[in-house]
Amino acid sequence: MRAFVSFALFFVTMPSFAQLPDAEVAPDPLLAPVPAPSMLLRAWPEALRLVREHSADLARAHAKSGQQAGQVRSAWAGVLPSLQASGAGVHNFVTNSVPLARLDANGNPIAVILEQPTPNYAQASLNATWPIASAPAIYQIGTASLQERSARYAEDDAQRLVLTVVAQSILAEVTAERVAELNRIGVQSAEDRLALVRRKLDMGAASGLDVLRVEQDVEVARATLVTGDEQLRQARESLGLSLGLQEPVGVDPALRIEGLEAAAAAVCKAGLLAERPDLASARADERVAERGVTAVGLQWLPTLSAQSQVATTTLEQVTFPKTTWNVQGVISWSLWDGGARYGAKATALATAASLRATREGLERQAKIQVDQAERSVRVAEASLEVALRTRDLAAELELLTTRSLDEGRGSSLEVVTAAAARRQAEISHAVREFELARARLSARLALAVCNY
């Protein structure tokens, strides 16, 4: 009700301005709004599309997940058969002629000349190896799979964090737009007030001190406008960066900030604290480190592998066939390596202890973050209610002091003070609206698992 009365009083006092003689006032160039950027964000799905296509954070998280998938495939190579082929062609420049006797088809001896070594020949081989029993290699498959799972959790958490930054950047840009608009209204009101006081000075109803005070108020409002415009430009640039672009991005007025929370809920499902992706990734990393300790212990066990080789050559053989094939079983056991395994075990134990401490710290931090996010909603709601009452009171006070000055009962100092308080109250109210929307969004995403 008070806001309605203040709003009505504003328009009641407006005719008093028109009753005074008009004065030629040059338009203030600062009142021109900041030019809109070339790109405007018109819908929430468009923001998600831009993030998927251009976000460097998501690209890095996805690449790391793919890298760990490759490590799983490499781990399987340690227990599967391998096949290697090789071939060579040989030419000998220096040879000796060796006479030999051979039997022809009828069994009669004949004399032949044999060049040793053979001037030209080729040979090829095919080697197959299968590690039948290798405990470290088998165990590494499970470790690599767990590392891949951790990378996927990290990718999910990156999606949650990127979504949070994008949504907050949208809210910040909308708020900066509103603050810039309020700053222009404040400058226009201050300049109108200055024109009024100057006309009253011409009529003998005001003093030079009154004009000076209002002029000072105009310059304060103009300085606030300049700062607000720069904050708007920076907010647009921050929004562009959060979307993965190197150009400023604005928000179309048709995009309602009230719908951001519902839009985020459409791609993010709420979960428990233990299900948050960053905590799940930390637990997986801890388990990987613990498996690293076990993996070092498995290096003391022997390994068994099967090998087979097929080889052929064009070289003339006297006692061996040109093509050979063999199969062998090989057992290897590293009895002493100079202490390298003991050092690797100490390193693995320290790594496991470090990641355990990291996981415990993240869990405590996440619990506090969730509690703060839930509490920040209540604080923001209370702050917005206070800011609303303060804005209404400031507006009513400004209108009453302006009416008093118009009627010759007030002073310019009162009007300037009231105008500055109202400008600050308007900006504070807009900022509190942004903080409430941000708090609600942060509370929803604090325990969310996002997939877009």
MARRO-927397 format. One line per 2 residues: number of its first residue (from 1); their letters; for each residue x, y, z of C-alpha. Coordinates in nm, 4 decimals. Layout:
% MARRO-927397
NUM) A) X/Y/Z  ...
This chain:
% MARRO-927397
1) MR) 0.0000/0.0000/0.0000  0.2832/0.2357/0.0881
3) AF) 0.4479/0.1680/-0.2479  0.1215/0.2578/-0.4237
5) VS) 0.0872/0.5840/-0.2281  0.4502/0.6740/-0.3086
7) FA) 0.3955/0.5995/-0.6747  0.0816/0.8158/-0.6770
9) LF) 0.2556/1.1019/-0.4982  0.5233/1.1014/-0.7653
11) FV) 0.2716/1.1749/-1.0389  0.0850/1.4231/-0.8204
13) TM) 0.3964/1.6344/-0.7900  0.4841/1.6150/-1.1593
15) PS) 0.2559/1.9074/-1.2685  0.4528/2.1476/-1.0477
17) FA) 0.7441/2.0994/-1.2847  0.5349/2.1887/-1.5848
19) QL) 0.3961/2.5042/-1.4212  0.7385/2.6657/-1.4326
21) PD) 0.8760/2.8175/-1.7530  1.0482/2.5763/-1.9862
23) AE) 1.4249/2.6046/-2.0292  1.6401/2.4801/-2.3108
25) VA) 1.8425/2.1861/-2.1773  2.0923/2.0031/-2.3950
27) PD) 2.0386/1.6277/-2.3991  2.2831/1.4379/-2.1810
29) PL) 2.4851/1.1892/-2.3926  2.5231/0.9631/-2.0896
31) LA) 2.1499/0.8970/-2.0939  2.1892/0.6944/-2.4132
33) PV) 2.1813/0.3260/-2.3152  2.4794/0.0992/-2.3670
35) PA) 2.4552/-0.0476/-2.7199  2.3229/-0.4002/-2.7236
37) PS) 2.5806/-0.6688/-2.8109  2.5642/-0.8458/-3.1427
39) ML) 2.4540/-1.1669/-2.9747  2.1546/-1.2023/-2.7448
41) LR) 2.0658/-1.5103/-2.5455  1.6983/-1.5774/-2.6131
43) AW) 1.6301/-1.9138/-2.4497  1.7796/-2.1501/-2.1942
45) PE) 1.8240/-2.4378/-2.4457  2.0344/-2.2024/-2.6556
47) AL) 2.2658/-2.1489/-2.3581  2.3022/-2.5245/-2.3111
49) RL) 2.3813/-2.5685/-2.6796  2.6509/-2.3010/-2.6718
51) VR) 2.8040/-2.4527/-2.3594  2.8153/-2.8000/-2.5127
53) EH) 2.9779/-2.6652/-2.8284  3.2230/-2.4131/-2.6864
55) SA) 3.2925/-2.4662/-2.3148  3.6622/-2.5359/-2.2580
57) DL) 3.5936/-2.6832/-1.9129  3.3505/-2.9393/-2.0531
59) AR) 3.5877/-3.0188/-2.3392  3.8730/-3.0851/-2.0957
61) AH) 3.6557/-3.3033/-1.8720  3.5271/-3.5012/-2.1700
63) AK) 3.8786/-3.5440/-2.3084  4.0027/-3.6732/-1.9726
65) SG) 3.7165/-3.9223/-1.9625  3.8100/-4.0415/-2.3096
67) QQ) 4.1732/-4.0637/-2.2057  4.0846/-4.2922/-1.9163
69) AG) 3.8743/-4.5081/-2.1486  4.1873/-4.5527/-2.3581
71) QV) 4.3787/-4.6539/-2.0462  4.1240/-4.9297/-1.9837
73) RS) 4.1851/-5.0641/-2.3318  4.5583/-5.0488/-2.2759
75) AW) 4.5185/-5.2420/-1.9499  4.3408/-5.5238/-2.1342
77) AG) 4.6386/-5.5484/-2.3687  4.8417/-5.6741/-2.0737
79) VL) 4.6428/-5.9986/-2.0537  4.5555/-6.0605/-2.4193
81) PS) 4.7781/-6.2294/-2.6810  5.0065/-6.0141/-2.8913
83) LQ) 5.1376/-6.0858/-3.2397  5.4484/-5.9425/-3.4026
85) AS) 5.5715/-5.9966/-3.7584  5.9141/-5.9158/-3.8962
87) GA) 6.0948/-5.9619/-4.2264  6.4307/-5.8799/-4.3803
89) GV) 6.6103/-5.8932/-4.7159  6.9878/-5.9485/-4.7104
91) HN) 7.2544/-5.8847/-4.9735  7.6184/-5.9881/-4.9050
93) FV) 7.8844/-5.8038/-5.0991  8.1730/-6.0347/-5.0064
95) TN) 8.1295/-6.4092/-5.0613  8.3454/-6.7197/-5.1156
97) SV) 8.2875/-6.9916/-5.3741  8.2809/-7.3316/-5.2054
99) PL) 8.2765/-7.6518/-5.4207  8.0371/-7.9145/-5.2954
101) AR) 7.9254/-8.2555/-5.4162  7.5595/-8.3384/-5.4371
103) LD) 7.3528/-8.6265/-5.5637  7.1288/-8.5785/-5.8588
105) AN) 6.7881/-8.7372/-5.8999  6.9451/-9.0671/-6.0063
107) GN) 7.1808/-9.0759/-5.7113  7.4865/-8.9826/-5.9084
109) PI) 7.7282/-8.7356/-5.7491  7.7614/-8.3964/-5.9169
111) AV) 7.9866/-8.1027/-5.8372  7.8260/-7.7649/-5.7500
113) IL) 7.9681/-7.4312/-5.6511  7.8024/-7.2738/-5.3432
115) EQ) 7.8499/-6.9075/-5.2602  7.9022/-6.8556/-4.8864
117) PT) 7.7465/-6.6559/-4.7340  7.4485/-6.6578/-4.9676
119) PN) 7.4613/-6.3379/-5.1734  7.0866/-6.2645/-5.1583
121) YA) 6.8172/-6.4111/-4.9377  6.5046/-6.3132/-4.7449
123) QA) 6.3643/-6.4246/-4.4114  6.0441/-6.3642/-4.2142
125) SL) 5.9099/-6.4537/-3.8710  5.5819/-6.4398/-3.6815
127) NA) 5.5932/-6.4229/-3.2998  5.2956/-6.4723/-3.0688
129) TW) 5.3003/-6.4078/-2.6925  5.0246/-6.4682/-2.4406
131) PI) 5.0713/-6.3744/-2.0735  4.8736/-6.6606/-1.9229
133) AS) 4.9203/-6.5666/-1.5580  5.0240/-6.2095/-1.4748
135) AP) 4.8654/-6.0876/-1.1528  4.9759/-5.7205/-1.1921
137) AI) 4.8319/-5.7025/-1.5457  4.5015/-5.8597/-1.4439
139) YQ) 4.4705/-5.6322/-1.1425  4.5459/-5.3251/-1.3551
141) IG) 4.2259/-5.3798/-1.5544  4.0129/-5.3152/-1.2473
143) TA) 4.2233/-5.0147/-1.1517  4.1910/-4.8606/-1.4977
145) SL) 3.8134/-4.9157/-1.4950  3.7905/-4.7375/-1.1605
147) QE) 3.9975/-4.4493/-1.2987  3.7583/-4.4231/-1.5926
149) RS) 3.4630/-4.4098/-1.3523  3.6336/-4.1321/-1.1570
151) AR) 3.6855/-3.9339/-1.4777  3.3166/-3.9719/-1.5632
153) YA) 3.2194/-3.8452/-1.2194  3.4521/-3.5486/-1.2735
155) ED) 3.2861/-3.4817/-1.6097  2.9430/-3.4829/-1.4441
157) DA) 3.0684/-3.2396/-1.1808  3.2116/-3.0158/-1.4527
159) QR) 2.8667/-3.0023/-1.6103  2.7158/-2.8992/-1.2765
161) LV) 2.9754/-2.6281/-1.2160  2.9579/-2.4915/-1.5704
163) LT) 2.5790/-2.4810/-1.5524  2.5987/-2.2939/-1.2229
165) VV) 2.8400/-2.0370/-1.3660  2.6273/-1.9858/-1.6784
167) AQ) 2.3070/-1.9388/-1.4798  2.4749/-1.6968/-1.2399
169) SI) 2.6254/-1.5052/-1.5325  2.2799/-1.4713/-1.6873
171) LA) 2.1424/-1.3408/-1.3581  2.4358/-1.1002/-1.3232
173) EV) 2.3824/-0.9644/-1.6756  2.0095/-0.9130/-1.6183
175) TA) 2.0830/-0.7405/-1.2875  2.3467/-0.5181/-1.4477
177) ER) 2.0941/-0.4225/-1.7161  1.8424/-0.3295/-1.4480
179) VA) 2.0965/-0.1329/-1.2444  2.2078/0.0576/-1.5566
181) EL) 1.8446/0.1417/-1.6279  1.7945/0.2625/-1.2711
183) NR) 2.1112/0.4721/-1.2962  1.9729/0.6453/-1.6068
185) IG) 1.6462/0.7104/-1.4330  1.8431/0.8522/-1.1413
187) VQ) 2.0455/1.0830/-1.3676  1.7327/1.1974/-1.5501
189) SA) 1.5575/1.2684/-1.2211  1.8612/1.4594/-1.0922
191) ED) 1.8805/1.6671/-1.4107  1.5078/1.7391/-1.3965
193) RL) 1.5550/1.8443/-1.0354  1.8435/2.0696/-1.1388
195) AL) 1.6305/2.2322/-1.4073  1.3585/2.2916/-1.1477
197) VR) 1.5973/2.4542/-0.9020  1.7484/2.6743/-1.1743
199) RK) 1.4043/2.7941/-1.2767  1.3251/2.8645/-0.9113
201) LD) 1.6541/3.0556/-0.8913  1.5455/3.2680/-1.1865
203) MG) 1.2193/3.3336/-1.0040  1.4018/3.4230/-0.6833
205) AA) 1.2692/3.1195/-0.4948  1.6066/2.9440/-0.4613
207) SG) 1.9666/3.0352/-0.3881  2.2939/2.9650/-0.5585
209) LD) 2.3728/2.7180/-0.2806  2.0623/2.5185/-0.3745
211) VL) 2.1756/2.5020/-0.7348  2.5255/2.3973/-0.6334
213) RV) 2.3944/2.1160/-0.4155  2.1734/1.9786/-0.6902
215) EQ) 2.4538/2.0104/-0.9468  2.6741/1.8050/-0.7169
217) DV) 2.3992/1.5441/-0.6898  2.3777/1.5290/-1.0707
219) EV) 2.7507/1.4634/-1.0989  2.7315/1.1902/-0.8343
221) AR) 2.4484/1.0276/-1.0274  2.6437/1.0592/-1.3539
223) AT) 2.9511/0.8964/-1.1941  2.7339/0.6101/-1.0739
225) LV) 2.5934/0.5759/-1.4253  2.9406/0.5516/-1.5803
227) TG) 3.0440/0.2824/-1.3328  2.7201/0.0908/-1.3831
229) DE) 2.7595/0.0930/-1.7609  3.1082/-0.0536/-1.7301
231) QL) 2.9777/-0.3201/-1.4946  2.7135/-0.4045/-1.7562
233) RQ) 2.9792/-0.4436/-2.0261  3.1847/-0.6668/-1.7986
235) AR) 2.8762/-0.8738/-1.7126  2.8127/-0.9303/-2.0843
237) ES) 3.1739/-1.0314/-2.1367  3.1586/-1.2688/-1.8394
239) LG) 2.8429/-1.4265/-1.9797  3.0154/-1.4765/-2.3149
241) LS) 3.3146/-1.6405/-2.1456  3.0917/-1.8711/-1.9418
243) LG) 2.9301/-1.9845/-2.2673  3.2710/-2.0476/-2.4223
245) LQ) 3.2679/-1.7411/-2.6492  3.5124/-1.4544/-2.6822
247) EP) 3.2475/-1.1911/-2.7467  3.0053/-1.0152/-2.5139
249) VG) 2.6622/-1.1732/-2.4894  2.3453/-1.0051/-2.3703
251) VD) 2.0174/-1.1470/-2.2477  1.6989/-1.0975/-2.4420
253) PA) 1.4309/-0.9300/-2.2259  1.1991/-1.2176/-2.3177
255) LR) 1.4180/-1.4565/-2.1173  1.2698/-1.4488/-1.7701
257) IE) 1.5092/-1.5084/-1.4819  1.2242/-1.6631/-1.2861
259) GL) 1.2384/-1.9589/-1.5249  1.6083/-2.0307/-1.4777
261) EA) 1.5522/-2.2454/-1.1716  1.2915/-2.4576/-1.3493
263) AA) 1.5106/-2.4814/-1.6597  1.8053/-2.5988/-1.4518
265) AA) 1.5848/-2.8555/-1.2802  1.4966/-2.9980/-1.6219
267) VC) 1.8575/-3.1067/-1.6845  1.9700/-3.1641/-1.3268
269) KA) 1.8206/-3.4113/-1.0837  1.8471/-3.3646/-0.7100
271) GL) 2.0402/-3.6238/-0.5128  2.1988/-3.6922/-0.1781
273) LA) 2.5230/-3.5405/-0.0576  2.7055/-3.8721/-0.1006
275) ER) 2.5916/-3.8830/-0.4657  2.7441/-3.5496/-0.5614
277) PD) 2.9827/-3.6127/-0.8540  3.2879/-3.4419/-0.7056
279) LA) 3.2643/-3.6514/-0.3894  3.2080/-3.9692/-0.5904
281) SA) 3.5143/-3.8851/-0.7988  3.7218/-3.8262/-0.4847
283) RA) 3.6164/-4.1626/-0.3404  3.7044/-4.3339/-0.6674
285) DE) 4.0473/-4.1673/-0.6699  4.1051/-4.2853/-0.3146
287) RV) 4.0189/-4.6426/-0.4106  4.2534/-4.6206/-0.7103
289) AE) 4.5350/-4.5163/-0.4769  4.4564/-4.8032/-0.2402
291) RG) 4.4656/-5.0449/-0.5318  4.8042/-4.8989/-0.6213
293) VT) 4.9406/-5.0316/-0.2927  4.8087/-5.3800/-0.3729
295) AV) 4.9434/-5.3590/-0.7277  5.2965/-5.3065/-0.5967
297) GL) 5.2646/-5.6174/-0.3793  5.1600/-5.8240/-0.6832
299) QW) 5.4908/-5.7436/-0.8495  5.6595/-5.9978/-0.6178
301) LP) 5.4647/-6.2828/-0.7822  5.6027/-6.4778/-1.0818
303) TL) 5.4417/-6.4465/-1.4253  5.3730/-6.7214/-1.6771
305) SA) 5.3441/-6.6668/-2.0498  5.3239/-6.8771/-2.3650
307) QS) 5.5244/-6.7904/-2.6759  5.5228/-6.9251/-3.0277
309) QV) 5.7310/-6.8414/-3.3330  5.6993/-6.9262/-3.7005
311) AT) 6.0030/-6.8389/-3.9142  6.0964/-6.8955/-4.2770
313) TT) 6.3903/-6.8042/-4.5000  6.5117/-6.8411/-4.8583
315) LE) 6.8588/-6.9161/-4.7286  6.9907/-7.2568/-4.8317
317) QV) 6.9958/-7.4806/-4.5235  7.1976/-7.7981/-4.5001
319) TF) 7.0673/-7.9537/-4.1800  6.7624/-7.7389/-4.0869
321) PK) 6.4348/-7.6850/-4.2714  6.3721/-7.3454/-4.4243
323) TT) 6.0532/-7.3049/-4.2186  6.0469/-7.3600/-3.8413
325) WN) 5.7739/-7.3425/-3.5762  5.8124/-7.3665/-3.1998
327) VQ) 5.6016/-7.3211/-2.8855  5.7434/-7.2508/-2.5404
329) GV) 5.6239/-7.1656/-2.1921  5.8164/-6.8950/-2.0076
331) IS) 5.8081/-6.8253/-1.6346  5.9748/-6.5140/-1.4999
333) WS) 6.0251/-6.4120/-1.1413  6.1966/-6.0946/-1.0323
335) LW) 6.3673/-6.1904/-0.7086  6.5493/-5.8640/-0.6436
337) DG) 6.5290/-5.5315/-0.8284  6.7510/-5.3198/-0.6071
339) GA) 6.4626/-5.2077/-0.3835  6.2548/-5.0355/-0.6507
341) RY) 5.9380/-5.2155/-0.5417  5.9843/-5.1075/-0.1812
343) GA) 6.0144/-4.7480/-0.2958  5.7055/-4.7843/-0.5168
345) KA) 5.5088/-4.9232/-0.2225  5.6079/-4.6328/0.0026
347) TA) 5.5020/-4.3894/-0.2695  5.1686/-4.5688/-0.3162
349) LA) 5.0977/-4.5603/0.0579  5.1698/-4.1881/0.0739
351) TA) 4.9490/-4.1215/-0.2302  4.6629/-4.3179/-0.0739
353) AS) 4.6958/-4.1238/0.2516  4.6980/-3.7923/0.0635
355) LR) 4.3863/-3.8752/-0.1381  4.2107/-4.0009/0.1736
357) AT) 4.2714/-3.6658/0.3412  4.1566/-3.4857/0.0255
359) RE) 3.8343/-3.6854/0.0170  3.7619/-3.6171/0.3856
361) GL) 3.8253/-3.2455/0.3336  3.5946/-3.2351/0.0297
363) ER) 3.3169/-3.4087/0.2221  3.3384/-3.1577/0.5051
365) QA) 3.3529/-2.8683/0.2630  3.0560/-2.9993/0.0626
367) KI) 2.8473/-3.0383/0.3781  2.9150/-2.6770/0.4751
369) QV) 2.8421/-2.5597/0.1180  2.5038/-2.7321/0.1187
371) DQ) 2.4133/-2.5873/0.4598  2.5211/-2.2393/0.3493
373) AE) 2.3294/-2.2683/0.0220  2.0091/-2.3624/0.2018
375) RS) 2.0568/-2.0889/0.4616  2.1423/-1.8271/0.1967
377) VR) 1.7907/-1.8603/0.0516  1.6327/-1.7589/0.3811
379) VA) 1.8834/-1.4762/0.4252  1.8235/-1.3501/0.0704
381) EA) 1.4462/-1.3573/0.1183  1.4754/-1.1555/0.4388
383) SL) 1.7201/-0.9114/0.2770  1.4895/-0.8619/-0.0201
385) EV) 1.1974/-0.7871/0.2105  1.4045/-0.5278/0.3951
387) AL) 1.5269/-0.3785/0.0661  1.1694/-0.3525/-0.0596
389) RT) 1.0554/-0.1630/0.2477  1.3653/0.0585/0.2317
391) RD) 1.2981/0.1364/-0.1345  0.9357/0.2299/-0.0658
393) LA) 1.0330/0.4502/0.2258  1.3078/0.6190/0.0237
395) AE) 1.0690/0.6832/-0.2644  0.8081/0.8312/-0.0313
397) LE) 1.0667/1.0477/0.1426  1.2025/1.1795/-0.1873
399) LL) 0.8565/1.2715/-0.3117  0.7638/1.4470/0.0091
401) TT) 1.0891/1.6445/0.0259  1.0513/1.7403/-0.3407
403) RS) 0.6966/1.8615/-0.2751  0.8191/2.0570/0.0256
405) LD) 1.0886/2.2236/-0.1860  0.8349/2.2989/-0.4545
407) EG) 0.6113/2.4623/-0.1958  0.9011/2.6572/-0.0463
409) RG) 0.9038/2.4718/0.2848  1.2003/2.2384/0.2333
411) SS) 1.5682/2.2740/0.1566  1.7721/2.1526/-0.1381
413) LE) 1.9950/1.9561/0.0977  1.7000/1.7469/0.2085
415) VV) 1.6008/1.6815/-0.1503  1.9532/1.5841/-0.2554
417) TA) 1.9934/1.3526/0.0422  1.6578/1.1898/-0.0198
419) AA) 1.7286/1.1474/-0.3918  2.0648/0.9834/-0.3264
421) AR) 1.9049/0.7505/-0.0716  1.6332/0.6519/-0.3179
423) RQ) 1.8829/0.5782/-0.5948  2.0809/0.3590/-0.3599
425) AE) 1.7650/0.1875/-0.2357  1.6528/0.1114/-0.5925
427) IS) 1.9902/-0.0396/-0.6788  2.0008/-0.2319/-0.3523
429) HA) 1.6569/-0.3765/-0.4233  1.7640/-0.4913/-0.7720
431) VR) 2.0788/-0.6492/-0.6302  1.8806/-0.8277/-0.3587
433) EF) 1.6498/-0.9732/-0.6239  1.9566/-1.1066/-0.8033
435) EL) 2.0963/-1.2495/-0.4816  1.7709/-1.4295/-0.4056
437) AR) 1.7550/-1.5839/-0.7531  2.1202/-1.6834/-0.7273
439) AR) 2.0705/-1.8338/-0.3806  1.7748/-2.0424/-0.4943
441) LS) 1.9660/-2.1642/-0.7973  2.2768/-2.2465/-0.5940
443) AR) 2.0691/-2.4360/-0.3389  1.9111/-2.6452/-0.6135
445) LA) 2.2426/-2.7222/-0.7830  2.4354/-2.7885/-0.4624
447) LA) 2.3180/-3.1529/-0.4592  2.2345/-3.1921/-0.8271
449) VC) 2.3647/-3.4354/-1.0858  2.3491/-3.2702/-1.4284
451) NY) 2.3488/-3.4325/-1.7690  2.3110/-3.2212/-2.0793
